[in-house]
Amino acid sequence: MSFYDQKVAEELGLDFVDVKMQDTATYRKYRKILLAQYPDKAEMGWPTYIICDSPDGEFKIVGEVKGAHPKGEFRSKLQEVVAQMN
């Protein structure tokens, strides 16, 4: 699923970072974003995509897409978030 999701994100002009909790180096790098959105990790869907501006610096969370979706629905939900960015 993440291969397709990455492809859709990149088609919409977004960078895609796959953060698996077992990948400790990457998880540590982006943990601040996850905890800003989910301080106790409750209410997360699997998968959860957090869309943010400047993830390596002073980030701003723009939106999210939670849970598994059929291909077209994922694209639509992500497009809604991207539209809010403009």
C-alpha distances in whole Angstrom, upper triangle without the diagonal:
4,5,5,6,9,10,11,12,14,16,17,19,17,16,13,14,11,14,14,17,18,18,21,22,19,19,23,23,21,22,25,22,20,24,25,23,23,26,26,22,22,21,17,14,11,9,12,12,16,17,21,23,25,22,25,28,29,26,26,23,22,20,17,14,13,11,8,9,10,9,13,13,11,13,16,15,15,18,20,19,20,23,24,25,27
4,5,5,6,8,10,10,12,14,15,16,14,13,9,10,8,11,11,15,16,15,19,19,16,16,20,19,17,19,22,19,18,21,23,21,21,24,24,20,22,20,17,14,11,9,11,10,14,15,18,20,21,19,21,24,26,23,23,20,20,18,15,13,13,12,10,11,12,11,14,15,11,13,16,15,14,17,19,18,18,22,23,22,25
4,6,5,6,9,10,11,12,14,16,14,13,10,11,10,13,14,18,18,17,21,21,18,19,22,21,20,22,24,22,21,25,26,24,24,27,28,24,25,24,20,18,15,13,14,13,16,17,20,22,22,20,22,26,27,25,25,23,22,20,18,16,16,15,13,14,13,11,15,16,13,13,17,17,15,18,20,20,19,23,24,24,26
4,5,5,6,9,10,11,13,14,13,13,11,13,12,16,17,20,21,20,24,24,21,21,25,24,22,24,26,23,22,26,26,24,25,28,29,25,26,24,20,18,15,13,14,13,16,16,20,22,23,22,24,27,28,25,25,22,21,19,17,14,15,14,12,11,10,8,11,12,10,10,14,14,13,15,18,18,17,20,22,22,24
4,5,5,6,9,10,11,13,11,11,9,11,10,13,15,18,20,19,22,22,19,19,22,21,19,21,22,19,19,22,23,20,21,25,25,22,23,21,17,15,13,10,11,10,13,13,16,18,20,18,21,24,25,22,21,19,18,16,13,11,12,12,10,10,10,8,11,11,8,8,12,11,10,12,15,14,14,17,19,19,21
4,5,5,6,9,10,11,9,8,6,8,8,12,14,18,19,18,21,20,17,18,21,19,17,20,21,19,18,22,23,21,22,25,26,23,24,23,19,17,15,12,13,10,13,12,15,17,18,16,19,22,23,20,20,18,18,16,14,13,14,15,13,14,14,12,14,14,11,11,14,14,11,13,16,15,15,18,20,19,21
4,5,5,6,9,10,10,10,9,12,12,16,18,21,23,21,24,23,20,21,24,23,21,23,25,22,22,26,26,24,25,29,30,26,28,26,22,20,18,16,16,14,16,15,17,19,20,19,21,24,26,23,23,21,20,19,17,15,17,17,15,14,14,11,13,14,11,10,14,15,12,13,17,16,15,18,20,19,21
4,5,5,6,9,9,10,9,13,14,17,19,22,24,23,26,25,22,22,25,24,21,24,25,21,21,25,25,23,24,28,29,26,27,24,21,19,18,15,15,12,14,13,16,18,20,19,22,24,25,22,21,19,17,16,15,13,15,15,14,12,12,9,10,11,8,6,10,11,9,10,13,13,12,15,17,17,18
4,5,5,7,5,7,6,10,12,15,17,21,23,21,23,23,19,20,23,20,18,21,21,18,19,22,22,20,22,25,27,23,25,23,20,18,17,14,13,10,12,10,12,14,16,15,18,20,21,18,18,16,14,13,12,11,14,15,15,14,14,12,12,13,10,8,11,11,8,9,12,11,10,13,15,14,16
4,5,5,5,6,7,11,13,16,19,22,24,22,24,23,19,21,23,21,19,22,23,20,21,24,24,23,25,28,29,26,28,26,23,22,20,17,17,13,14,12,14,15,16,16,18,20,22,19,19,18,17,16,16,15,18,19,18,17,17,14,15,16,13,11,14,14,11,12,15,14,12,15,17,15,17
4,5,7,9,11,14,16,20,22,26,27,26,28,27,23,25,27,25,23,26,26,23,24,27,27,25,27,30,32,29,30,28,25,23,22,19,19,16,17,15,17,17,19,19,21,24,25,22,21,20,18,18,17,16,19,20,19,17,17,13,13,15,13,10,13,14,11,10,14,14,12,14,17,16,16
4,6,9,11,14,16,19,22,26,28,26,28,27,23,24,26,24,21,24,25,21,22,25,24,23,25,28,30,27,28,26,23,22,21,19,18,14,15,12,14,14,16,17,20,22,22,19,18,17,15,15,15,14,18,19,18,17,17,14,13,14,12,9,11,12,8,7,11,11,8,10,13,12,13
4,7,10,13,16,19,22,25,27,25,27,25,22,23,25,22,20,23,23,20,22,25,24,22,25,28,30,28,29,27,25,23,23,20,19,15,15,12,13,12,14,15,17,19,20,17,17,16,14,15,16,16,19,21,21,20,20,17,17,18,15,12,14,15,11,10,13,12,9,12,14,12,12
4,6,10,13,15,19,21,24,22,23,22,18,19,21,18,16,19,20,16,18,21,20,19,22,25,27,24,26,24,21,21,20,17,16,12,12,9,10,10,11,12,14,16,17,15,14,14,12,13,13,14,17,19,19,18,19,17,17,17,14,12,14,14,10,11,13,11,9,12,14,11,13
4,7,10,13,16,19,21,18,20,18,15,16,18,16,14,17,18,15,17,20,20,19,21,24,26,23,25,24,21,20,19,17,15,12,12,9,10,10,11,10,12,15,16,14,15,14,14,14,14,15,17,19,19,19,21,18,19,19,16,15,17,16,13,14,16,14,12,16,17,14,16
4,6,9,13,16,18,16,18,16,13,14,17,14,12,15,17,14,15,18,19,18,19,22,24,21,23,22,18,18,16,13,12,9,10,9,11,12,12,11,13,16,18,15,16,14,14,14,13,13,15,16,16,17,18,16,18,18,14,14,17,15,12,14,17,14,13,17,18,16,19
4,6,10,12,14,12,14,13,9,10,13,11,9,12,14,12,13,16,17,16,18,20,21,19,21,21,17,17,15,13,12,9,10,10,11,13,12,10,11,15,17,14,16,14,15,15,14,14,15,16,17,18,20,19,21,20,16,17,20,18,15,17,19,17,16,20,20,18,21
4,6,10,11,10,12,12,8,9,13,12,10,12,15,13,12,16,18,17,17,19,20,17,20,19,16,15,13,10,10,9,11,12,14,16,16,13,14,18,20,17,18,16,17,16,14,14,14,15,15,17,19,18,20,20,16,17,20,18,16,19,21,18,18,22,22,21,24
4,6,9,7,9,9,6,6,9,9,8,9,12,11,10,13,15,15,15,17,17,14,17,18,14,14,12,10,10,10,11,13,14,16,16,12,13,17,19,16,18,16,18,17,14,15,14,15,16,19,21,21,23,22,18,20,22,20,18,21,22,20,20,24,24,22,25
4,5,5,8,10,8,6,10,11,10,11,14,14,12,14,17,16,15,17,17,14,17,17,14,14,11,10,11,12,13,16,17,20,19,16,17,20,22,19,21,19,21,19,17,16,15,15,16,19,21,21,24,23,20,22,24,22,20,24,25,22,23,27,26,25,29
4,5,6,9,8,6,9,11,10,9,13,13,11,13,16,16,14,15,14,12,15,16,13,14,12,12,12,14,15,18,18,21,21,17,18,20,22,20,21,19,22,20,18,18,16,17,18,21,24,24,27,26,22,25,27,24,23,26,27,24,25,29,28,27,31
4,5,9,9,8,10,13,13,12,16,17,14,16,19,19,18,18,18,15,18,20,17,17,15,14,15,17,18,21,22,24,23,20,20,23,25,23,25,23,25,24,21,21,20,19,20,23,26,26,29,28,25,27,29,27,25,29,30,27,28,32,32,30,34
4,6,6,6,9,10,11,11,15,16,14,16,19,20,19,19,19,17,20,22,18,19,16,15,16,16,17,20,20,22,21,17,17,20,23,21,23,22,24,23,21,21,20,20,21,24,26,26,29,28,25,26,29,27,25,28,29,27,27,31,30,29,32
4,6,5,6,8,10,10,13,15,14,15,18,19,18,18,18,16,20,22,19,20,18,18,18,18,18,20,20,22,21,17,16,19,21,20,23,22,25,24,22,23,22,22,24,27,29,29,32,31,27,29,31,29,27,30,31,28,29,32,31,30,33
4,5,5,6,9,10,13,14,14,16,18,20,19,19,20,19,22,24,21,22,20,19,19,18,18,20,19,21,19,15,14,17,19,19,21,21,24,24,23,24,23,24,25,28,30,30,32,31,28,29,31,29,26,30,31,28,28,31,31,29,32
4,5,5,6,8,11,12,12,14,16,17,17,18,19,17,21,22,19,19,18,16,16,15,15,16,16,17,16,12,11,15,17,16,19,18,21,21,19,20,20,21,22,25,27,26,29,28,24,25,28,25,23,26,27,24,24,28,27,25,28
4,5,5,5,9,10,9,11,14,14,14,15,15,13,17,19,16,17,16,15,14,14,13,16,16,18,16,12,13,15,17,16,18,17,20,19,18,19,18,19,21,24,26,26,28,27,23,25,27,24,22,26,26,23,24,27,26,25,28
4,6,5,8,10,10,11,13,15,15,15,16,15,18,20,18,20,19,18,17,17,16,17,17,18,16,13,12,14,16,15,18,17,21,21,20,21,21,22,24,27,30,30,32,30,27,28,30,27,25,28,29,25,26,29,28,26,29
4,6,8,9,10,12,13,15,16,16,18,17,20,22,19,21,20,18,17,16,14,16,14,15,13,9,8,11,13,12,15,16,19,19,19,21,21,23,24,27,29,29,31,29,26,27,29,26,23,26,27,23,23,27,26,23,27
4,5,6,7,9,10,12,13,13,15,14,17,18,16,17,17,15,13,12,11,12,11,13,11,7,8,10,12,10,13,12,15,16,15,17,17,19,21,24,26,26,28,26,22,23,25,22,20,23,23,20,20,24,22,20,24
4,5,5,6,9,10,10,10,12,11,15,16,14,16,16,15,13,13,12,14,13,15,14,10,11,13,13,12,14,13,16,16,15,17,17,19,21,24,27,27,29,27,24,25,27,24,22,25,25,21,22,25,24,22,26
4,6,5,6,9,10,9,12,12,15,17,15,18,18,18,15,14,12,13,12,13,12,9,10,11,10,9,11,11,15,15,15,18,18,21,23,26,29,29,30,28,25,26,27,24,22,25,24,21,22,24,22,21,24
4,5,5,7,9,10,12,11,14,15,13,15,16,15,12,11,8,10,8,11,10,7,10,10,10,8,9,8,11,12,12,14,15,18,20,23,26,26,27,25,21,22,23,20,18,21,20,17,18,21,19,17,21
4,5,5,6,7,9,8,11,12,10,12,13,12,10,10,8,11,11,13,14,11,13,14,14,11,12,10,13,12,11,13,13,15,18,21,24,24,26,23,20,22,23,19,18,21,21,17,19,22,20,19,23
4,5,5,4,7,7,10,12,11,14,16,15,13,13,11,14,13,16,16,13,15,15,14,12,13,11,15,14,14,16,15,18,21,24,27,28,29,26,23,25,26,22,21,24,23,20,22,24,22,21,25
4,6,6,10,10,12,13,12,16,17,17,14,13,10,12,11,13,14,12,14,14,12,10,10,9,12,12,12,15,16,19,22,24,27,28,29,26,23,25,25,21,20,23,21,18,20,22,19,19,22
4,6,9,8,10,10,9,12,14,14,11,11,8,11,11,14,15,13,16,16,14,12,10,8,11,10,9,12,12,15,19,21,24,25,25,23,20,22,22,18,17,20,18,15,18,20,17,17,21
4,6,5,6,7,7,11,13,14,11,12,10,13,14,17,18,16,18,19,17,15,14,12,14,13,11,13,12,15,18,21,24,25,26,24,21,23,23,20,19,22,21,18,21,23,21,21,25
4,6,8,10,10,14,16,17,14,16,14,16,16,19,20,17,19,19,18,16,16,14,17,16,15,17,16,18,22,24,28,29,30,27,25,27,27,23,23,26,24,21,24,26,24,23,27
4,5,9,10,13,15,16,14,17,15,19,19,22,23,20,22,22,21,19,19,17,20,18,17,18,16,18,21,24,28,29,31,28,25,28,28,25,24,28,26,24,26,29,26,26,30
4,7,6,10,11,13,11,13,13,16,17,21,22,18,21,22,21,19,18,16,18,16,14,15,13,14,18,21,24,26,27,24,22,25,25,22,21,25,24,21,24,26,24,25,28
4,6,9,11,13,12,15,14,18,19,23,24,21,24,25,24,21,20,17,19,17,15,15,12,14,17,20,24,26,27,24,22,25,25,21,22,25,24,21,25,27,25,25,29
4,6,10,12,10,13,13,16,18,22,24,21,24,25,24,21,20,16,17,15,12,12,10,11,14,17,21,23,24,20,19,22,22,18,19,22,21,19,22,24,22,23,27
4,7,8,6,10,10,14,16,20,22,19,22,23,23,19,18,15,16,13,10,10,7,8,12,15,18,20,22,19,16,19,20,16,17,20,19,17,20,23,21,22,26
4,5,5,9,11,14,17,21,23,20,23,25,25,21,20,17,17,14,10,9,5,5,8,11,15,17,18,16,14,17,17,14,15,19,18,17,20,22,21,22,26
3,5,9,12,15,18,22,23,20,23,25,26,22,22,18,19,16,12,10,7,5,7,10,14,15,18,16,13,17,18,15,15,19,19,18,20,23,23,23,27
4,7,10,13,16,19,21,18,21,24,24,21,20,17,17,14,10,8,6,5,6,10,13,14,16,14,11,15,16,14,13,17,18,16,18,21,21,22,25
4,6,10,13,16,18,16,19,21,21,17,16,13,14,11,7,6,4,6,8,11,14,15,17,15,12,14,15,12,12,16,16,14,16,19,18,18,22
4,6,10,13,15,13,16,18,18,15,14,11,11,9,5,5,6,8,10,12,15,15,16,14,11,12,14,11,9,13,13,11,13,16,15,15,19
4,6,10,12,10,14,15,15,11,10,7,8,6,4,7,8,11,14,15,18,18,19,16,13,14,15,12,10,13,13,10,12,15,14,13,17
4,7,10,9,13,14,14,10,9,6,6,5,5,8,11,14,16,16,19,18,18,16,13,13,14,11,9,11,11,8,9,12,11,10,13
4,7,6,10,11,10,6,5,4,5,7,9,12,14,17,19,20,23,21,22,20,17,17,17,15,12,14,14,10,10,13,12,9,13
4,6,9,9,8,5,5,6,7,10,12,15,18,21,23,23,25,24,24,23,20,19,20,17,14,15,15,12,11,13,12,9,12
4,5,5,6,5,7,9,10,13,15,18,20,23,25,26,28,26,27,26,22,22,23,21,18,19,19,16,14,17,16,13,15
4,6,7,5,8,9,11,13,14,16,18,21,23,24,27,25,26,25,21,21,23,20,17,19,20,16,15,19,17,15,17
4,7,7,10,12,15,17,17,20,22,24,26,27,30,28,29,28,25,25,26,24,21,23,23,20,19,22,21,18,20
4,6,9,12,15,17,19,22,24,26,28,30,32,31,32,30,27,27,28,25,22,24,24,20,20,22,21,18,20
4,7,10,13,16,18,21,23,26,29,30,32,31,32,30,27,27,27,25,22,23,23,19,19,21,19,16,19
4,7,9,12,14,17,19,23,25,26,29,28,28,26,23,23,24,21,18,20,20,16,16,18,16,13,16
4,6,9,12,15,18,21,24,25,27,26,26,24,22,21,22,19,16,18,17,13,13,15,13,11,14
4,6,8,12,14,18,20,21,24,23,23,21,18,19,19,16,14,15,14,11,12,14,11,10,14
4,7,11,14,17,19,20,22,22,21,19,16,16,16,13,11,12,11,7,8,10,8,7,11
4,7,10,14,16,16,19,19,18,16,14,14,13,10,9,11,9,6,8,10,8,9,13
4,6,10,12,13,16,16,16,14,11,12,12,9,8,11,10,7,10,13,11,12,16
4,7,9,9,12,13,13,10,8,10,10,7,7,10,10,8,11,13,13,14,17
4,7,9,12,14,15,12,9,12,13,9,10,14,13,12,15,17,17,18,21
4,6,10,12,14,11,9,13,14,11,12,16,16,15,18,20,20,21,24
4,7,9,11,9,8,12,13,11,12,16,16,16,18,21,21,22,25
4,6,8,6,5,9,10,9,11,14,14,15,17,19,20,22,24
4,6,5,6,9,10,11,12,14,16,17,18,20,22,23,25
4,6,5,6,9,10,11,12,15,16,17,18,21,22,23
4,5,5,6,9,10,11,13,15,15,16,19,20,22
4,5,5,6,9,10,11,13,14,15,17,19,21
4,5,5,6,8,10,11,12,14,16,17,19
4,6,5,6,9,10,10,12,14,15,17
4,5,5,6,9,10,10,13,15,16
4,5,5,7,9,10,11,13,15
4,5,5,6,9,10,11,13
4,5,5,6,9,10,11
4,6,5,7,9,11
4,5,5,7,9
4,5,5,7
4,5,6
4,6
4
